[in-house]
Amino acid sequence: MKQILLSCLLMAAFAAQVAHADEAAMCSAAAGVYRTGTVVKAPKFSHGQFRKGVELSHTHIRMKADQDGKEYDVAIDNVFASGFEPNQKTVPGSLSGIRVNDRVEACGQLYTHGGVGIHWVHTNCGKKPKPSKPDGWIKVIAADGTPGQNIESNTQYCSLFN
C-alpha cells in the first residue's frame, strides 16, 4: 500500500513538473517571461487612465517568485479580467478570489521602474506577440500543481486598444 501511495505521489510530482515546463514553453512562444510563485499580498485595486470613456484600472498582487526568490509586483489590467464592468471601483470578481499563499503563474513583461514586477499578463487581443507586448496570462495553480484557467483572457474590450 505504501508503495502504491509513493508511486502516486511521484507521478503527481512528475506531472506538475511537466505542466510547469509546458507552461514556460508556451509563455516563451508568446514572447513573454514566465514566473511562478506564492502570493504574499492580496489583490488591491488601483485607478488608471481613461480610454474611450473606460477607466483602465489595475489590480496589483505581490508574488514571491520561485525562480529568484524576489517579490514581484504583478500589475493585472482589469479590462481583461472575466467579469470586468466598465468604471467599477473594485477588484473584478475573477481576481478577488486570489488569496495570500495561493500559488500563481504569470506570463508577461518584466519591468524594473519602481521595483521589480511583471505586467502585460493578459491577452494581446490576437496581435502578433513581441517581448514588449506578449500574449500573457495569469493563472492560479491548483494544489496538485496544475495551472487553472487564464483569468486575463477577456477580449470584450480589445476595441479600446485599436
N, C-alpha and C positions, 0 to 999 in steps of 0.2 A: 504494500500500500504506500509506504514511504517513497519507494522508487517511482511509482506512478505519479505521485504528487510532485516529486522533484522534477520528473520529466515534463510535466505540465507547466511548472514554473519556468523551466529553462526554455521551453517552446514559446511561452508568452514573452519572455525577455527577448528572445531572438526576433520574434515578430515585431516587437516595439522598435528594436534597432533597425530592422529592415524598413519599417514605416518611416522612421526618422531619416534614413538615408534617401528614401524615395522623395520625401517632402523637401529635403535640402536640394536634391537634384532638380525637382520641379521649380523651386524658387530660383535657382541659378538659371534655368531655362527661361524664366520670366524676367530675367535681368535684375533680380533682387538679391538682397543679402539676408541670410537665414539666421534667426536666433530663436532659441528655446530658453525657457526659464520659469521661475516662480514669481508670481505676483506678490509684491511687497507693499504696494499701496493701491487701494481700491479705486475704481473709476471716479473721475472728477470731471464735471462739466466745465468747459472753457468757451467763452464767447469768441466769435470770429467776425471777419469782414462779411459784408453783404454782396451778393452777386445776383443780379436779376431778381432782386427782392427777397432772396432766400439767404438767411444767415448761414455762413459756412463755419459752424461751430465745431468743436472738437471734444473728444473725451480723452483724458490722459490717465494712464496707469503707469506704475513703476514696476519693472521686472528685473530680477537678478538673473543675469544670463548664465547658462550652463557653459557656454563657450569660453568666457573670460572672467567670470565672477563679478563683472561690473553691473551696476544698476543703470538700466536704460529707462529713459522717459519714452513711453510708447504713445505717440500722438495719433489718435484714431479720428478720421474725418466722419462726423456723424451722418452726413448726407448719403453715405454708402452703407450705413447700418440698416439691417432689417427693422422695420417699424418706425423709421425716422419720420417725423412730422415737421414740415417747414416752420421755422422760427420757434420751435419748442425751446424751453429754457432748462431742460433737464437731460440727463443721460438717456439715450434711447433704450428701450426695454431689452433689446438683444445684447447690449453692452453692460447694462446694470447688473446682469447675472454673474459677471466676473467678480470673483471674491479673492481676498488675500489668501495666499497659499495655493491658489489654483495654479496649475501648470498650463502655460500657453506657448504657442509658437507664432512668430511673426516673420513675414517676408516683406521686405520693403527697402527703403533707402536709409542708410545710416547718416546721422548728422552730428556735428560737434559744437554748434553755436549754443552757448548757454548750458553746456553739459553734454553728456553723451546720450544719444537717443536714436530712435528709428521711427520714421514716418513713411507715408505713401504705402501704408499697409492695407490697401484697398484696390479694387478693380481699376484698371486704366481705361475702362469703357471701350474695349475692343481695339484700341490703338496698339501699334507695334511697341512692345516693351523695350525700354532702354534703361541704363543704370540711373538716369535722372528721373525717370518715370516708369518704374517697374509695374508689373501686373501683380500687385501684392495681396496679402491677406493677413488675417489674424484668426487663430483657431484656439479653442480650449482643448487641452489634451486630457483624455479620459484616464482614469486610474490604471487601466491596462496598457497605457502608452499610446493608444491610437488617437490621432487627431480628429476633432469634431469638424463640423461644417464651417466654412468661411463665413464669418459674421460681418464681413465688409464687402459683399458682392452685389448689393442692391444697385441696379443700373437705372432706376427710375429717374434720377436727377442728372444723368450724364449730359443732357442738353445744356446744363448750366456751364459746361466747360467747352462748348463748341463755339 
